């Protein structure tokens, strides 16, 4: 059963913005969405933005000041607000959660940035 579903990707010009959503739709009650990752063509998957505990958040250096990760009030959906997008941000973006030591991944949403 799919536990996490990403949405909000698309094609934008450099400098544009997108807001990605990761919704917990599965039946695993204790699944906790940890953050966002991305994988560009030919590259390894990399961490983009994560919750690190105590309300802290971590971002890969290349997106600091441009991306923001946050949760909704019901903790059902995790968002990634992406501003000032660059062509280098082009990738498939995935959200990741954990439950009982096991990782769960969504199927990804595509983000393309080009002029």
N, C-alpha and C positions, 0 to 999 in steps of 0.2 A: 504494500500500500504506500502510495506517495505521501510523505509526511510534510514536505516543504515545497511550496510553489512560488517561483519568482515571476515577477511581471514588471513592466514599465520600461523595458529596453526599447531601442529604436535607433534611427539614424538622425544625427544632428550635425550642424556645422561647428567648427571650432569656436569656442566661447559660449556655446549653448549649455543648456542644463537638462538634466533628467532626474527623476526620482524613481528609484527601484523599490519594489516591495517584495518582502518575503513573508508569506503567510503560512502559519502552521495549520495544516488542514487534516493531518492524520489523527490516528487514534492513540498515539503514545502520549499520555497525559503529561509526563514529566520531561518531554523533549524541550530542550532549551536552545534557542537560536543563539549561536555564538558570534556570528558575523558574516562578512562578505569576502569572497575570493574571486579572482578572475583568471582567465587563461586566454592569452592572445595566440593567434596562429603560430605554430612552431615553437612556442614557449611553454615552460612549466607553469602550473597553477601557482599563483602567489596570493598571499594574504593582502587584502585591501584595507579592511576596517573590522575591528573586533571589539567586543566587550571583554574587559580583562578583570572585572570584579571591583567591588567597592565604588561603582559608578564610573570607573575609569574606562577610557577607550584608547585604542591604539590604531594607528594608521601607517600604511607604508609611506615612506618619505615623499614619494612622487605625487601623492594626493593630499598631503597636509595643507590645510588652509583652503582646500577646494571641496572636499567631500566631508559629509557628516553622517554618522550612523546614529539612529535613535529608534526607540520603541513606541508603540501606541500605548494608550492608557490601560488597555486590557491585556497587554503583553502578548497579544495574538500575532501582531505583525511587526516586523522589523524593516526599517527603511534605510535606504542609502541615498541621500541627497547629493547629487553630483553637479557642481557648478564649474564654470570656466573650463569646459571639457576640451581636451587636446586629442589630436589624432592618436597619440600614444596610449590613450585610454581605451581604444578599440579592443574589445575582447568579449568573450562570453562570461557573464557574471553569475556566480553561484552563491547561494547562502548555505550555511552549514550549521547544524545543530548537534547536540550531544545528549545521549540518554544512556545511563548505566554503562558508561565508558565507550559507547559505540557512536561513531560518526554517522550523521545522516546528511545527505546532500539533495538539493533540488536539482532539477534538470537544466537549469540555466536560462538566462535571458540575454539576448544579443544586444550589444551596444556598439554602434559604429559612429565614428567621428571623422568627418572628412569635408573638404570644401568642394 
